[in-house]
Structures are given as structure tokens and as C-alpha cells.
């Protein structure tokens, strides 16, 4: 049985700083794929699109592109283009979220 939540929270409801960083992290990473992407980028420091796609196994290109765009628009990752390769790395905000995600994983 699924419990309905009475209020819909958006990213704008989540404080970006202050005393509730865990709410911000959860708001940004509401989808488990986003958490996996962030942890992979953190582990490898920088990774290209094809590397992410192969390591996530079973994720469609379309879904991964959408997740990466969401994370980029939230200023959690940055995209770098070198020739025909597109790479991703964490921003300062992304690096600050990683310990929260790791503690939630423990």
C-alpha cells in the first residue's frame, strides 16, 4: 500500500544552506539514479557519458541524459566538452552532498 503525502515539495522548498543540508541533498537526489551518478562521479573524480552509461547498466541514454541535465541545472555537476567526449565532475555543492549520501548509505 502506498501512503499519499499531502504536500508536494519542490527543490525551491529545500534550503540550500543552513541547518538542513540533508533535506537539500534528498531534494536534489530524489531519484536513486541521481545518487548512483553522483557517487560514481565522486569515486572516479571525472567520468564521461559512455563510462556512466556502461557502469549504470540497463539505464537508457534518454533517462541518463535527463538525470545529468537535472543535476547540472541544480549546480551539482559540471559538464566539460573535450573534442567529441563529454565529461562530468562534481561542483563544490556536489562534493558537499557526497558525505550526506554516504552516511545515508551506511
JOGI-V130269 format. One record per helix or strand. SS is the DSSP state (H for helix, E for strand). FROM is the first residue (numbers start at 1). TO is the last residue. If there is no record, write none. Layout:
# JOGI-V130269
((SS | FROM | TO) (SS | FROM | TO))
This chain:
# JOGI-V130269
((H | 11 | 13) (H | 21 | 28) (H | 32 | 44) (E | 46 | 48) (H | 49 | 56) (H | 61 | 73) (E | 77 | 82) (E | 85 | 90) (H | 92 | 105))
